[in-house]
Amino acid sequence: MGAAQRLELVVVRHGVTAWNLERRYQGQRDIPLLLPDALADMDRLRDHLSDEAFDAVHCSDLIRCRQTLMHVLPAWEAAALFDSRLRELDFGDYEGRTWEALKEDARYRAWIDSAGEQAPPGGESAEALWTRLEAWLGEVLLQAAERGHRRVLAVSHGGVIRELRRRLEGSDFWEGVVGQAQGRRFEFDNQEGEWRCRASSVVPIRVDAG
């Protein structure tokens, strides 16, 4: 395989869980999908990706992402690379709690107002999240250059995709949120050994009923 000059990196969020519906911070708690509620969104994603060939598949090692991968691309279950660096932001003391329960807490309000600059008590900041994501992304791009990968899938979490959008698209911290079983397609070009994100788009493509 020759060196790739272009890479499509498709990063999708896991399906819905009970904690998503209860609006609880999940973070790195190993919460499973809520079935059958998660199926409709994951079916839509599976249909969208059904005609795409991936050179590699990466997945957060948390169960909700593993279950999503098994539903969307079951053929990749054995060959996927499960990586803890793709885990959600560590929300520390706030995991398992809701906005309603936390909204009067001054430390919580300060964390929200910081747009990720602060770490929640016992958790990690957006910068710490980016440190592990940047290391993972660097390896993905290196493998694309060395092995000729043209299209790669990653199954991860909402906070991960938001941080990738902030760094690669320049979006505002609060604008990068995606729904369950949705994500982004990042298009990279390799020019003289340096990868740059040149475009991104929504996954799956939304089709208006009207």
C-alpha positions as CSV (number, residue, x, y, z in Angstrom):
1,M,0.0,0.0,0.0
2,G,1.3,3.5,-0.9
3,A,1.3,6.4,1.5
4,A,-2.2,7.9,1.9
5,Q,-2.6,11.5,0.8
6,R,-6.1,11.8,2.2
7,L,-8.0,10.2,5.1
8,E,-11.6,10.2,6.2
9,L,-11.9,9.8,9.9
10,V,-15.5,9.0,10.9
11,V,-16.1,9.5,14.7
12,V,-19.5,8.5,16.1
13,R,-21.1,8.6,19.5
14,H,-22.6,5.5,21.2
15,G,-26.3,4.8,21.3
16,V,-28.6,6.0,24.1
17,T,-28.4,4.8,27.7
18,A,-30.7,5.2,30.7
19,W,-28.3,7.8,32.1
20,N,-28.5,9.8,28.9
21,L,-32.3,9.9,29.3
22,E,-32.0,10.8,32.9
23,R,-29.5,13.5,32.0
24,R,-26.8,12.1,34.3
25,Y,-23.1,12.7,33.8
26,Q,-21.8,9.3,32.7
27,G,-18.1,10.1,32.1
28,Q,-16.1,6.9,32.6
29,R,-18.8,4.9,34.4
30,D,-19.4,1.7,32.4
31,I,-23.1,2.2,31.6
32,P,-24.7,-0.1,29.0
33,L,-27.0,0.9,26.2
34,L,-30.7,1.2,27.0
35,L,-32.4,-1.5,24.8
36,P,-34.5,-1.5,22.8
37,D,-34.6,2.4,23.0
38,A,-31.2,2.7,21.4
39,L,-32.0,0.6,18.3
40,A,-33.7,3.1,16.0
41,D,-30.8,5.6,16.1
42,M,-28.2,2.8,15.7
43,D,-30.1,1.3,12.8
44,R,-30.0,4.7,11.1
45,L,-26.2,4.9,11.6
46,R,-25.7,1.2,10.5
47,D,-27.6,1.9,7.3
48,H,-25.6,5.0,6.6
49,L,-22.3,3.2,7.0
50,S,-23.3,-0.1,5.3
51,D,-21.7,0.7,2.0
52,E,-18.4,2.1,3.4
53,A,-15.2,0.1,3.7
54,F,-13.0,0.9,6.6
55,D,-9.3,0.2,6.8
56,A,-9.3,0.3,10.6
57,V,-11.9,0.6,13.4
58,H,-11.2,2.1,16.8
59,C,-13.5,2.0,19.8
60,S,-13.7,3.2,23.4
61,D,-13.3,0.3,25.7
62,L,-16.5,1.2,27.6
63,I,-19.5,-1.2,27.2
64,R,-21.9,1.4,25.6
65,C,-19.4,1.9,22.7
66,R,-18.6,-1.8,22.4
67,Q,-22.4,-2.5,22.1
68,T,-22.8,0.2,19.5
69,L,-20.0,-1.2,17.4
70,M,-21.4,-4.7,17.6
71,H,-24.7,-3.4,16.3
72,V,-23.4,-1.1,13.6
73,L,-20.5,-3.0,12.3
74,P,-20.6,-6.6,13.8
75,A,-18.0,-7.9,11.4
76,W,-15.4,-5.6,13.1
77,E,-15.9,-6.8,16.6
78,A,-12.9,-9.1,16.7
79,A,-10.5,-6.8,14.7
80,A,-11.4,-3.4,16.3
81,L,-8.8,-1.6,18.4
82,F,-10.3,-0.9,21.9
83,D,-8.6,2.1,23.4
84,S,-9.2,3.8,26.8
85,R,-8.0,7.1,25.3
86,L,-11.3,7.3,23.5
87,R,-13.2,7.3,26.8
88,E,-15.5,10.2,27.7
89,L,-14.2,13.0,29.8
90,D,-13.7,12.0,33.4
91,F,-16.4,14.0,35.3
92,G,-15.0,13.0,38.7
93,D,-17.4,13.7,41.6
94,Y,-20.2,14.7,39.2
95,E,-20.5,11.2,37.6
96,G,-24.0,9.8,38.2
97,R,-25.4,13.2,39.1
98,T,-27.8,15.5,37.2
99,W,-27.7,19.2,36.5
100,E,-30.8,19.6,38.6
101,A,-29.0,18.1,41.6
102,L,-25.8,20.2,41.0
103,K,-27.1,23.6,39.8
104,E,-26.8,25.3,43.2
105,D,-23.3,24.1,43.8
106,A,-20.8,27.0,43.4
107,R,-18.0,24.6,42.3
108,Y,-20.2,23.1,39.7
109,R,-21.3,26.6,38.3
110,A,-17.6,27.6,38.2
111,W,-16.8,24.5,36.2
112,I,-19.6,25.1,33.7
113,D,-18.7,28.8,33.3
114,S,-15.1,27.8,32.6
115,A,-16.1,26.0,29.4
116,G,-13.9,23.1,30.1
117,E,-10.8,25.0,31.3
118,Q,-11.3,23.8,34.9
119,A,-11.5,20.2,35.8
120,P,-14.5,19.0,37.8
121,P,-13.6,17.9,41.3
122,G,-11.8,14.6,41.0
123,G,-12.0,14.7,37.1
124,E,-10.2,16.0,34.1
125,S,-10.1,19.3,32.2
126,A,-10.8,19.6,28.5
127,E,-7.0,20.1,28.0
128,A,-6.3,16.8,29.7
129,L,-8.9,15.1,27.5
130,W,-7.3,16.7,24.4
131,T,-3.8,15.4,25.5
132,R,-5.0,11.8,25.3
133,L,-7.0,12.4,22.1
134,E,-4.1,14.1,20.4
135,A,-1.9,11.1,21.1
136,W,-4.5,8.8,19.7
137,L,-5.1,10.9,16.7
138,G,-1.4,11.2,16.0
139,E,-1.2,7.4,15.9
140,V,-4.2,7.2,13.5
141,L,-2.6,9.6,11.1
142,L,0.8,7.9,11.3
143,Q,-0.8,4.6,10.4
144,A,-2.7,6.2,7.5
145,A,0.7,7.5,6.2
146,E,2.5,4.2,6.7
147,R,-0.2,1.7,5.9
148,G,-2.2,3.6,3.3
149,H,-5.4,3.8,5.3
150,R,-8.0,5.9,3.5
151,R,-11.0,5.6,5.8
152,V,-11.1,4.9,9.6
153,L,-14.0,4.7,12.0
154,A,-14.0,5.4,15.7
155,V,-16.9,4.8,18.1
156,S,-16.6,7.1,21.1
157,H,-18.5,9.6,23.3
158,G,-20.1,13.0,23.0
159,G,-17.4,14.9,24.9
160,V,-14.7,13.3,22.7
161,I,-16.5,14.4,19.5
162,R,-17.1,17.9,21.0
163,E,-13.4,18.3,21.8
164,L,-12.3,17.0,18.3
165,R,-14.7,19.5,16.7
166,R,-13.3,22.3,18.9
167,R,-9.7,21.5,17.9
168,L,-10.2,20.5,14.3
169,E,-13.2,22.7,13.2
170,G,-12.6,25.7,15.5
171,S,-16.2,25.3,16.9
172,D,-17.2,26.9,20.2
173,F,-17.0,24.6,23.3
174,W,-20.8,24.4,23.6
175,E,-21.5,24.1,19.9
176,G,-19.9,20.8,19.2
177,V,-22.5,18.5,20.8
178,V,-23.8,15.6,18.7
179,G,-26.7,13.3,19.5
180,Q,-26.7,9.6,20.2
181,A,-25.4,7.4,17.3
182,Q,-24.4,10.5,15.4
183,G,-21.0,12.1,14.8
184,R,-18.7,13.8,12.3
185,R,-16.7,12.9,9.2
186,F,-13.3,14.7,9.4
187,E,-11.4,14.9,6.1
188,F,-7.6,15.2,6.3
189,D,-5.0,15.9,3.6
190,N,-1.4,15.0,3.9
191,Q,0.9,17.6,2.4
192,E,4.6,17.1,2.6
193,G,4.2,14.8,5.6
194,E,1.9,17.1,7.6
195,W,-1.8,16.2,8.0
196,R,-4.4,19.0,8.1
197,C,-8.2,18.7,8.6
198,R,-9.7,20.4,5.5
199,A,-13.4,19.7,6.0
200,S,-15.9,18.0,8.2
201,S,-19.6,17.0,7.9
202,V,-22.4,15.4,9.8
203,V,-22.9,11.6,10.2
204,P,-25.3,10.2,9.4
205,I,-26.5,12.6,6.8
206,R,-29.9,13.9,7.8
207,V,-32.7,13.5,5.2
208,D,-35.7,15.9,5.6
209,A,-39.0,14.2,5.5
210,G,-40.6,17.0,3.5
